[in-house]
């Protein structure tokens, strides 16, 4: 997977280099449109491959597979751990109380929810909202890795311990990891707290906002809503 990502990034870099040598300031619009529809098709192919998945035991309790949603051409992805009850019922990621907290952060960063891409490490709800287990993560992680490879965002915010540990292959806690950038196949990753943490600890939201500011700075996006309270 890592080698494929490297190849893909290298191909894009080669293309940009060739067009630069030819005197173009940017890639032709037709090529950009082609690359963009390519991403949509890649995501459709991944969803198709998941099918009515029974690769791990989580399939027995699910109502819906929660694939992920958003703009396939976004520069920013959010990756959580797995669906909860509301997500399982609707088939959409982060639509419950924690989802409202995440959406508030996304809006505060200057985006609409549909401007970014939101997905989870596992696509089916763990019973009782427990954390996904190692065998479940192992069975499912290939899908989020392919989603990231297809979208090829500039930055990812991992939400909580599970997604941070999975993507960054670390045993460190989110408290130890958050606030610094890490590398995932050439993509900047900013670990931060899971939005559900703020349902119990609302005063800690400032930590995630500080993490989000670093991401906005990295993306070259002006922070315009820094004085908002939520
Ligand atoms: S969690 Fe992932 S691997 Fe397990 S059944 Fe659902 S889609 Fe398949």
py3Dmol code that shows the C-alpha trace and the ligand (Angstrom):
import py3Dmol

protein = """\
ATOM      1  CA  UNK A   1       0.000   0.000   0.000  1.00  0.00           C
ATOM      2  CA  UNK A   2       2.786   2.387   0.951  1.00  0.00           C
ATOM      3  CA  UNK A   3       4.666   1.653  -2.272  1.00  0.00           C
ATOM      4  CA  UNK A   4       1.507   2.276  -4.330  1.00  0.00           C
ATOM      5  CA  UNK A   5       1.001   5.622  -2.652  1.00  0.00           C
ATOM      6  CA  UNK A   6       4.591   6.552  -3.338  1.00  0.00           C
ATOM      7  CA  UNK A   7       4.187   5.611  -6.994  1.00  0.00           C
ATOM      8  CA  UNK A   8       0.977   7.623  -7.287  1.00  0.00           C
ATOM      9  CA  UNK A   9       2.526  10.705  -5.689  1.00  0.00           C
ATOM     10  CA  UNK A  10       5.605  10.325  -7.861  1.00  0.00           C
ATOM     11  CA  UNK A  11       3.473  10.082 -10.998  1.00  0.00           C
ATOM     12  CA  UNK A  12       1.679  13.305 -10.086  1.00  0.00           C
ATOM     13  CA  UNK A  13       4.983  15.038  -9.334  1.00  0.00           C
ATOM     14  CA  UNK A  14       6.364  13.830 -12.685  1.00  0.00           C
ATOM     15  CA  UNK A  15       3.276  15.160 -14.492  1.00  0.00           C
ATOM     16  CA  UNK A  16       3.586  18.560 -12.839  1.00  0.00           C
ATOM     17  CA  UNK A  17       7.293  18.647 -13.697  1.00  0.00           C
ATOM     18  CA  UNK A  18       6.636  17.809 -17.364  1.00  0.00           C
ATOM     19  CA  UNK A  19       3.923  20.474 -17.699  1.00  0.00           C
ATOM     20  CA  UNK A  20       6.160  23.002 -15.968  1.00  0.00           C
ATOM     21  CA  UNK A  21       8.932  22.240 -18.485  1.00  0.00           C
ATOM     22  CA  UNK A  22       6.409  22.723 -21.286  1.00  0.00           C
ATOM     23  CA  UNK A  23       5.684  26.214 -19.964  1.00  0.00           C
ATOM     24  CA  UNK A  24       2.279  25.600 -18.354  1.00  0.00           C
ATOM     25  CA  UNK A  25       1.548  27.319 -15.039  1.00  0.00           C
ATOM     26  CA  UNK A  26      -0.872  24.590 -14.051  1.00  0.00           C
ATOM     27  CA  UNK A  27      -2.260  21.284 -15.203  1.00  0.00           C
ATOM     28  CA  UNK A  28      -4.827  21.637 -18.034  1.00  0.00           C
ATOM     29  CA  UNK A  29      -8.434  21.753 -16.804  1.00  0.00           C
ATOM     30  CA  UNK A  30      -9.363  18.650 -18.776  1.00  0.00           C
ATOM     31  CA  UNK A  31      -6.626  16.688 -17.037  1.00  0.00           C
ATOM     32  CA  UNK A  32      -7.669  18.004 -13.625  1.00  0.00           C
ATOM     33  CA  UNK A  33     -11.291  17.024 -14.349  1.00  0.00           C
ATOM     34  CA  UNK A  34     -10.076  13.606 -15.363  1.00  0.00           C
ATOM     35  CA  UNK A  35      -8.060  13.192 -12.156  1.00  0.00           C
ATOM     36  CA  UNK A  36     -11.032  14.372 -10.076  1.00  0.00           C
ATOM     37  CA  UNK A  37     -13.509  11.968 -11.608  1.00  0.00           C
ATOM     38  CA  UNK A  38     -10.796   9.340 -11.200  1.00  0.00           C
ATOM     39  CA  UNK A  39     -10.959   9.831  -7.431  1.00  0.00           C
ATOM     40  CA  UNK A  40     -14.731   9.416  -7.383  1.00  0.00           C
ATOM     41  CA  UNK A  41     -14.436   6.241  -9.397  1.00  0.00           C
ATOM     42  CA  UNK A  42     -11.700   4.894  -7.160  1.00  0.00           C
ATOM     43  CA  UNK A  43     -13.918   5.437  -4.111  1.00  0.00           C
ATOM     44  CA  UNK A  44     -16.848   3.755  -5.855  1.00  0.00           C
ATOM     45  CA  UNK A  45     -14.596   0.796  -6.627  1.00  0.00           C
ATOM     46  CA  UNK A  46     -13.582   0.510  -2.953  1.00  0.00           C
ATOM     47  CA  UNK A  47     -17.237   0.592  -1.850  1.00  0.00           C
ATOM     48  CA  UNK A  48     -17.951  -2.035  -4.453  1.00  0.00           C
ATOM     49  CA  UNK A  49     -15.136  -4.211  -3.102  1.00  0.00           C
ATOM     50  CA  UNK A  50     -16.531  -3.932   0.441  1.00  0.00           C
ATOM     51  CA  UNK A  51     -19.851  -5.234  -0.836  1.00  0.00           C
ATOM     52  CA  UNK A  52     -21.908  -6.946   1.866  1.00  0.00           C
ATOM     53  CA  UNK A  53     -18.711  -7.468   3.834  1.00  0.00           C
ATOM     54  CA  UNK A  54     -18.364 -10.336   6.319  1.00  0.00           C
ATOM     55  CA  UNK A  55     -14.592 -10.149   6.682  1.00  0.00           C
ATOM     56  CA  UNK A  56     -14.830  -9.649  10.453  1.00  0.00           C
ATOM     57  CA  UNK A  57     -17.289 -10.367  13.250  1.00  0.00           C
ATOM     58  CA  UNK A  58     -18.628  -6.806  13.314  1.00  0.00           C
ATOM     59  CA  UNK A  59     -20.841  -7.647  10.366  1.00  0.00           C
ATOM     60  CA  UNK A  60     -23.170  -9.637  12.620  1.00  0.00           C
ATOM     61  CA  UNK A  61     -24.420  -6.593  14.539  1.00  0.00           C
ATOM     62  CA  UNK A  62     -24.500  -3.905  11.915  1.00  0.00           C
ATOM     63  CA  UNK A  63     -27.502  -2.285  10.280  1.00  0.00           C
ATOM     64  CA  UNK A  64     -25.516  -0.355   7.678  1.00  0.00           C
ATOM     65  CA  UNK A  65     -21.930  -0.251   6.490  1.00  0.00           C
ATOM     66  CA  UNK A  66     -20.656   3.288   7.075  1.00  0.00           C
ATOM     67  CA  UNK A  67     -18.278   3.862   4.207  1.00  0.00           C
ATOM     68  CA  UNK A  68     -17.497   7.569   4.593  1.00  0.00           C
ATOM     69  CA  UNK A  69     -18.600  10.695   2.796  1.00  0.00           C
ATOM     70  CA  UNK A  70     -17.500  14.086   1.578  1.00  0.00           C
ATOM     71  CA  UNK A  71     -15.581  15.673  -1.257  1.00  0.00           C
ATOM     72  CA  UNK A  72     -13.285  13.127  -2.987  1.00  0.00           C
ATOM     73  CA  UNK A  73     -11.124  16.054  -4.113  1.00  0.00           C
ATOM     74  CA  UNK A  74     -10.715  17.615  -0.697  1.00  0.00           C
ATOM     75  CA  UNK A  75      -7.387  18.614   0.784  1.00  0.00           C
ATOM     76  CA  UNK A  76      -8.469  17.576   4.284  1.00  0.00           C
ATOM     77  CA  UNK A  77      -9.688  14.269   5.707  1.00  0.00           C
ATOM     78  CA  UNK A  78     -10.930  13.365   9.166  1.00  0.00           C
ATOM     79  CA  UNK A  79     -10.558   9.754  10.284  1.00  0.00           C
ATOM     80  CA  UNK A  80     -12.350   8.388  13.341  1.00  0.00           C
ATOM     81  CA  UNK A  81     -12.489   4.893  14.793  1.00  0.00           C
ATOM     82  CA  UNK A  82     -15.893   3.426  13.915  1.00  0.00           C
ATOM     83  CA  UNK A  83     -19.624   4.048  13.655  1.00  0.00           C
ATOM     84  CA  UNK A  84     -21.865   4.527  16.680  1.00  0.00           C
ATOM     85  CA  UNK A  85     -25.610   3.922  16.939  1.00  0.00           C
ATOM     86  CA  UNK A  86     -26.709   6.936  14.876  1.00  0.00           C
ATOM     87  CA  UNK A  87     -24.141   6.200  12.191  1.00  0.00           C
ATOM     88  CA  UNK A  88     -25.135   2.531  12.072  1.00  0.00           C
ATOM     89  CA  UNK A  89     -28.792   3.536  11.683  1.00  0.00           C
ATOM     90  CA  UNK A  90     -28.167   6.065   8.913  1.00  0.00           C
ATOM     91  CA  UNK A  91     -25.089   4.663   7.142  1.00  0.00           C
ATOM     92  CA  UNK A  92     -23.378   8.055   7.494  1.00  0.00           C
ATOM     93  CA  UNK A  93     -20.269   8.906   9.554  1.00  0.00           C
ATOM     94  CA  UNK A  94     -20.364  11.295  12.523  1.00  0.00           C
ATOM     95  CA  UNK A  95     -24.053  12.207  12.535  1.00  0.00           C
ATOM     96  CA  UNK A  96     -24.736  11.774  16.277  1.00  0.00           C
ATOM     97  CA  UNK A  97     -23.777  14.029  19.182  1.00  0.00           C
ATOM     98  CA  UNK A  98     -20.047  13.586  18.547  1.00  0.00           C
ATOM     99  CA  UNK A  99     -20.729  14.315  14.890  1.00  0.00           C
ATOM    100  CA  UNK A 100     -22.245  17.666  15.807  1.00  0.00           C
ATOM    101  CA  UNK A 101     -19.051  18.503  17.699  1.00  0.00           C
ATOM    102  CA  UNK A 102     -16.952  17.516  14.682  1.00  0.00           C
ATOM    103  CA  UNK A 103     -19.153  19.521  12.334  1.00  0.00           C
ATOM    104  CA  UNK A 104     -18.788  22.533  14.611  1.00  0.00           C
ATOM    105  CA  UNK A 105     -14.984  22.184  14.359  1.00  0.00           C
ATOM    106  CA  UNK A 106     -15.153  21.809  10.564  1.00  0.00           C
ATOM    107  CA  UNK A 107     -17.315  24.951  10.304  1.00  0.00           C
ATOM    108  CA  UNK A 108     -15.035  26.844  12.650  1.00  0.00           C
ATOM    109  CA  UNK A 109     -12.120  25.939  10.382  1.00  0.00           C
ATOM    110  CA  UNK A 110     -13.997  27.658   7.564  1.00  0.00           C
ATOM    111  CA  UNK A 111     -15.314  24.553   5.760  1.00  0.00           C
ATOM    112  CA  UNK A 112     -18.701  23.017   5.239  1.00  0.00           C
ATOM    113  CA  UNK A 113     -19.007  19.369   6.142  1.00  0.00           C
ATOM    114  CA  UNK A 114     -19.287  18.471   2.459  1.00  0.00           C
ATOM    115  CA  UNK A 115     -15.988  20.242   1.698  1.00  0.00           C
ATOM    116  CA  UNK A 116     -13.930  17.663   3.605  1.00  0.00           C
ATOM    117  CA  UNK A 117     -13.974  13.848   3.690  1.00  0.00           C
ATOM    118  CA  UNK A 118     -14.988  11.966   6.837  1.00  0.00           C
ATOM    119  CA  UNK A 119     -14.424   8.247   7.365  1.00  0.00           C
ATOM    120  CA  UNK A 120     -13.584   5.676  10.028  1.00  0.00           C
ATOM    121  CA  UNK A 121     -11.058   2.884  10.519  1.00  0.00           C
ATOM    122  CA  UNK A 122     -13.789   0.216  10.750  1.00  0.00           C
ATOM    123  CA  UNK A 123     -16.966   0.478   8.720  1.00  0.00           C
ATOM    124  CA  UNK A 124     -19.342  -1.445  11.000  1.00  0.00           C
ATOM    125  CA  UNK A 125     -20.487  -0.544  14.501  1.00  0.00           C
ATOM    126  CA  UNK A 126     -18.703  -2.301  17.377  1.00  0.00           C
ATOM    127  CA  UNK A 127     -21.297  -3.561  19.883  1.00  0.00           C
ATOM    128  CA  UNK A 128     -22.017  -1.233  22.781  1.00  0.00           C
ATOM    129  CA  UNK A 129     -19.786   1.394  21.177  1.00  0.00           C
ATOM    130  CA  UNK A 130     -16.656  -0.407  22.386  1.00  0.00           C
ATOM    131  CA  UNK A 131     -13.383   0.211  20.602  1.00  0.00           C
ATOM    132  CA  UNK A 132     -12.773  -2.003  17.562  1.00  0.00           C
ATOM    133  CA  UNK A 133     -10.550  -4.985  18.347  1.00  0.00           C
ATOM    134  CA  UNK A 134      -7.244  -5.816  16.676  1.00  0.00           C
ATOM    135  CA  UNK A 135      -8.628  -8.510  14.393  1.00  0.00           C
ATOM    136  CA  UNK A 136     -11.454  -6.202  13.290  1.00  0.00           C
ATOM    137  CA  UNK A 137      -9.037  -3.371  12.536  1.00  0.00           C
ATOM    138  CA  UNK A 138      -6.769  -5.765  10.667  1.00  0.00           C
ATOM    139  CA  UNK A 139      -9.687  -6.975   8.542  1.00  0.00           C
ATOM    140  CA  UNK A 140     -10.953  -3.487   7.707  1.00  0.00           C
ATOM    141  CA  UNK A 141      -7.954  -1.158   7.620  1.00  0.00           C
ATOM    142  CA  UNK A 142      -7.209  -1.842   3.958  1.00  0.00           C
ATOM    143  CA  UNK A 143     -10.364   0.061   3.027  1.00  0.00           C
ATOM    144  CA  UNK A 144      -9.460   3.294   4.825  1.00  0.00           C
ATOM    145  CA  UNK A 145      -5.917   2.992   3.478  1.00  0.00           C
ATOM    146  CA  UNK A 146      -7.329   2.770  -0.051  1.00  0.00           C
ATOM    147  CA  UNK A 147      -9.701   5.688   0.628  1.00  0.00           C
ATOM    148  CA  UNK A 148      -6.770   7.831   1.738  1.00  0.00           C
ATOM    149  CA  UNK A 149      -4.697   6.733  -1.227  1.00  0.00           C
ATOM    150  CA  UNK A 150      -7.543   7.558  -3.628  1.00  0.00           C
ATOM    151  CA  UNK A 151      -8.332  10.976  -2.155  1.00  0.00           C
ATOM    152  CA  UNK A 152      -4.666  11.819  -1.576  1.00  0.00           C
ATOM    153  CA  UNK A 153      -5.426  14.753   0.751  1.00  0.00           C
ATOM    154  CA  UNK A 154      -2.769  17.210   1.854  1.00  0.00           C
ATOM    155  CA  UNK A 155      -3.612  16.642   5.516  1.00  0.00           C
ATOM    156  CA  UNK A 156      -5.465  14.202   7.755  1.00  0.00           C
ATOM    157  CA  UNK A 157      -6.753  14.832  11.246  1.00  0.00           C
ATOM    158  CA  UNK A 158      -6.976  11.527  13.117  1.00  0.00           C
ATOM    159  CA  UNK A 159      -9.662  11.603  15.794  1.00  0.00           C
ATOM    160  CA  UNK A 160      -8.721   9.743  18.952  1.00  0.00           C
ATOM    161  CA  UNK A 161      -6.542   6.793  19.876  1.00  0.00           C
ATOM    162  CA  UNK A 162      -7.709   4.119  17.450  1.00  0.00           C
ATOM    163  CA  UNK A 163      -7.277   5.985  14.190  1.00  0.00           C
ATOM    164  CA  UNK A 164      -4.014   7.564  15.355  1.00  0.00           C
ATOM    165  CA  UNK A 165      -2.513   4.253  16.440  1.00  0.00           C
ATOM    166  CA  UNK A 166      -3.703   2.478  13.308  1.00  0.00           C
ATOM    167  CA  UNK A 167      -2.483   4.964  10.717  1.00  0.00           C
ATOM    168  CA  UNK A 168       0.714   5.936  12.486  1.00  0.00           C
ATOM    169  CA  UNK A 169       1.635   2.471  13.834  1.00  0.00           C
ATOM    170  CA  UNK A 170       2.260   3.760  17.325  1.00  0.00           C
ATOM    171  CA  UNK A 171       1.422   2.630  20.838  1.00  0.00           C
ATOM    172  CA  UNK A 172       1.497   6.173  22.185  1.00  0.00           C
ATOM    173  CA  UNK A 173      -1.732   7.696  23.463  1.00  0.00           C
ATOM    174  CA  UNK A 174      -3.587  10.525  21.807  1.00  0.00           C
ATOM    175  CA  UNK A 175      -2.548  12.745  24.701  1.00  0.00           C
ATOM    176  CA  UNK A 176       1.101  12.087  23.813  1.00  0.00           C
ATOM    177  CA  UNK A 177       0.610  12.394  20.048  1.00  0.00           C
ATOM    178  CA  UNK A 178      -1.780  15.312  19.566  1.00  0.00           C
ATOM    179  CA  UNK A 179      -0.516  18.708  18.543  1.00  0.00           C
ATOM    180  CA  UNK A 180       2.363  17.531  16.355  1.00  0.00           C
ATOM    181  CA  UNK A 181       2.470  16.556  12.689  1.00  0.00           C
ATOM    182  CA  UNK A 182       3.398  13.024  11.611  1.00  0.00           C
ATOM    183  CA  UNK A 183       3.864  11.423   8.217  1.00  0.00           C
ATOM    184  CA  UNK A 184       1.576   8.881   6.601  1.00  0.00           C
ATOM    185  CA  UNK A 185       2.823   7.966   3.116  1.00  0.00           C
ATOM    186  CA  UNK A 186       3.808  11.560   2.435  1.00  0.00           C
ATOM    187  CA  UNK A 187       0.610  13.054   3.914  1.00  0.00           C
ATOM    188  CA  UNK A 188       0.731  15.280   6.994  1.00  0.00           C
ATOM    189  CA  UNK A 189      -1.221  13.773   9.882  1.00  0.00           C
ATOM    190  CA  UNK A 190      -2.366  15.787  12.881  1.00  0.00           C
ATOM    191  CA  UNK A 191      -3.705  13.577  15.685  1.00  0.00           C
ATOM    192  CA  UNK A 192      -6.306  15.185  17.906  1.00  0.00           C
ATOM    193  CA  UNK A 193      -8.938  14.151  20.423  1.00  0.00           C
ATOM    194  CA  UNK A 194     -12.052  12.258  19.340  1.00  0.00           C
ATOM    195  CA  UNK A 195     -15.091  14.589  19.353  1.00  0.00           C
ATOM    196  CA  UNK A 196     -16.878  12.314  21.856  1.00  0.00           C
ATOM    197  CA  UNK A 197     -14.178  13.263  24.390  1.00  0.00           C
ATOM    198  CA  UNK A 198     -15.558  16.807  24.400  1.00  0.00           C
ATOM    199  CA  UNK A 199     -19.034  15.627  25.339  1.00  0.00           C
ATOM    200  CA  UNK A 200     -17.484  14.780  28.713  1.00  0.00           C
ATOM    201  CA  UNK A 201     -14.749  17.430  28.725  1.00  0.00           C
ATOM    202  CA  UNK A 202     -15.992  20.504  26.831  1.00  0.00           C
ATOM    203  CA  UNK A 203     -13.251  22.711  28.271  1.00  0.00           C
ATOM    204  CA  UNK A 204     -10.656  20.623  26.373  1.00  0.00           C
ATOM    205  CA  UNK A 205     -11.969  21.740  22.968  1.00  0.00           C
ATOM    206  CA  UNK A 206      -9.293  24.399  22.907  1.00  0.00           C
ATOM    207  CA  UNK A 207      -6.643  21.693  22.406  1.00  0.00           C
ATOM    208  CA  UNK A 208      -8.284  20.456  19.225  1.00  0.00           C
ATOM    209  CA  UNK A 209      -8.805  24.010  17.998  1.00  0.00           C
ATOM    210  CA  UNK A 210      -5.087  24.631  18.478  1.00  0.00           C
ATOM    211  CA  UNK A 211      -4.385  21.455  16.485  1.00  0.00           C
ATOM    212  CA  UNK A 212      -6.798  22.623  13.779  1.00  0.00           C
ATOM    213  CA  UNK A 213      -5.029  25.983  13.526  1.00  0.00           C
ATOM    214  CA  UNK A 214      -1.763  24.164  12.798  1.00  0.00           C
ATOM    215  CA  UNK A 215      -3.503  22.228  10.026  1.00  0.00           C
ATOM    216  CA  UNK A 216      -4.976  25.408   8.543  1.00  0.00           C
ATOM    217  CA  UNK A 217      -1.552  27.039   8.639  1.00  0.00           C
ATOM    218  CA  UNK A 218      -0.048  24.028   6.893  1.00  0.00           C
ATOM    219  CA  UNK A 219      -2.758  24.199   4.219  1.00  0.00           C
ATOM    220  CA  UNK A 220      -2.074  27.920   3.785  1.00  0.00           C
ATOM    221  CA  UNK A 221      -5.623  28.815   4.847  1.00  0.00           C
ATOM    222  CA  UNK A 222      -6.190  31.978   6.825  1.00  0.00           C
ATOM    223  CA  UNK A 223      -7.736  31.439  10.248  1.00  0.00           C
ATOM    224  CA  UNK A 224     -10.780  33.697  10.170  1.00  0.00           C
ATOM    225  CA  UNK A 225     -13.011  32.345  12.932  1.00  0.00           C
ATOM    226  CA  UNK A 226     -10.504  32.182  15.754  1.00  0.00           C
ATOM    227  CA  UNK A 227     -12.674  34.320  18.035  1.00  0.00           C
ATOM    228  CA  UNK A 228     -15.740  32.096  17.827  1.00  0.00           C
ATOM    229  CA  UNK A 229     -16.537  30.399  21.106  1.00  0.00           C
ATOM    230  CA  UNK A 230     -17.601  26.874  20.112  1.00  0.00           C
TER     231      UNK A 230
END
"""
ligand_1 = """\
8
LIG
S -15.883 -3.733 9.954
Fe -14.929 -3.721 7.903
S -14.026 -5.786 7.668
Fe -15.511 -5.901 9.366
S -17.413 -6.575 8.386
Fe -17.462 -4.310 8.463
S -16.656 -3.633 6.471
Fe -16.082 -5.802 6.748
"""
view = py3Dmol.view(width=600, height=400)
view.addModel(protein, "pdb")
view.setStyle({"model": 0}, {"cartoon": {"style": "trace"}})
view.addModel(ligand_1, "xyz")
view.setStyle({"model": 1}, {"stick": {}})
view.zoomTo()
view.show()
